[in-house]
């Protein structure tokens, strides 16, 4: 097994920078130590503050990188610490249906005491903890079965996101999108075959669809997203 100090050093250098808004909201929703669970675009791992250090290593990295947990405290109105626990947020990897991992607790490799889902990894030759991931859902605006076009928008949670385009004569008040997951807005429309321009709206501000790379110019010169329905 790789040196714990060397692996932790590599992990520190390669740790991805999270989206601050979603990251902080996910942290705020942690209520204590539990088995791993999925919150939005993150898998949440927790551990009790009974140790000085907790790290985690994953199978898709060959267990070569140790990612350090962070300490989270809750406080009373008087500013006193009421509870503490360790946590680590993993951005959900793409195209993976399950994750195997091991913990490092005060220098010792172990499975996750908070996770009853365990197995033997025959490749690594070790016992591991596991997390099953849900099926991958559409993350891009695209046509879907039954002839519908599924519009997808990622924006801060709790917003009123609307959709307007050539199919509404650019009236943006007809369709309001639904927040199906925290920060993910979706709307399915039955559109006949054709080429359409559209944008998303928040208040009076319009913006293009970041999940759709195809853009064009409308008759009045504005930049809009473009989709072809066949």
Long-range contacts (C-beta under 8 A, 24 or more apart in sequence): 1-63, 1-109, 2-63, 2-64, 4-55, 4-66, 4-104, 4-107, 7-57, 7-64, 7-65, 7-66, 8-55, 8-66, 8-68, 10-64, 10-65, 11-55, 11-65, 11-66, 11-67, 11-68, 12-68, 14-65, 15-67, 16-91, 18-89, 18-91, 21-156, 22-182, 22-183, 23-89, 25-157, 25-182, 26-89, 27-72, 27-87, 27-89, 30-72, 30-85, 30-87, 32-83, 32-85, 33-85, 33-114, 34-114, 35-112, 35-114, 35-115, 35-116, 35-117, 36-112, 36-114, 36-115, 36-129, 36-131, 38-92, 38-133, 38-134, 39-182, 40-181, 40-182, 40-183, 40-184, 41-91, 41-92, 41-183, 42-89, 42-90, 42-91, 42-92, 43-89, 43-90, 43-92, 43-99, 43-131, 43-133, 44-87, 44-88, 44-89, 45-69, 45-87, 45-88, 45-89, 45-90, 45-101, 45-112, 46-85, 46-86, 46-87, 46-114, 47-85, 47-86, 47-87, 47-103, 47-105, 47-112, 47-113, 47-114, 48-85, 48-86, 49-84, 49-85, 49-86, 51-86, 51-105, 51-106, 52-106, 53-104, 53-105, 53-106, 53-107, 54-86, 54-88, 54-103, 54-104, 54-105, 55-103, 55-104, 56-88, 56-90, 56-101, 56-102, 56-103, 56-104, 57-101, 57-102, 57-103, 57-104, 58-90, 58-99, 58-100, 58-101, 59-99, 59-100, 59-101, 59-121, 59-124, 59-128, 60-93, 60-96, 60-99, 63-102, 63-124, 63-126, 66-104, 92-133, 94-136, 95-136, 96-133, 97-132, 97-133, 97-135, 98-130, 98-131, 98-132, 98-133, 99-130, 99-131, 99-133, 100-128, 100-129, 100-130, 101-128, 101-129, 101-130, 101-131, 102-126, 102-128, 102-129, 103-129, 139-211, 140-211, 140-212, 141-209, 141-211, 141-212, 141-225, 141-227, 143-229, 143-230, 144-188, 146-190, 147-190, 148-188, 148-189, 148-190, 148-191, 149-188, 149-189, 149-190, 149-191, 149-227, 149-229, 150-186, 150-187, 150-188, 151-177, 151-186, 151-187, 151-188, 151-189, 151-198, 151-209, 152-184, 152-185, 152-186, 152-209, 152-211, 153-177, 153-184, 153-185, 153-186, 153-200, 153-209, 153-210, 153-211, 154-183, 154-184, 154-185, 154-210, 154-211, 155-183, 155-185, 155-200, 155-202, 156-183, 157-182, 157-183, 159-185, 159-202, 160-202, 161-185, 161-200, 161-201, 161-202, 162-200, 162-201, 162-202, 163-187, 163-189, 163-198, 163-199, 163-200, 163-201, 164-198, 164-199, 164-201, 164-206, 165-196, 165-197, 165-198, 165-199, 165-224, 166-196, 166-197, 166-198, 166-218, 167-191, 167-196, 167-198, 172-199, 172-201, 172-206, 191-229, 192-229, 193-229, 193-230, 194-228, 194-229, 195-226, 195-227, 195-228, 195-229, 196-226, 196-227, 196-228, 196-229, 197-224, 197-225, 197-226, 198-224, 198-225, 198-227, 199-224, 199-225
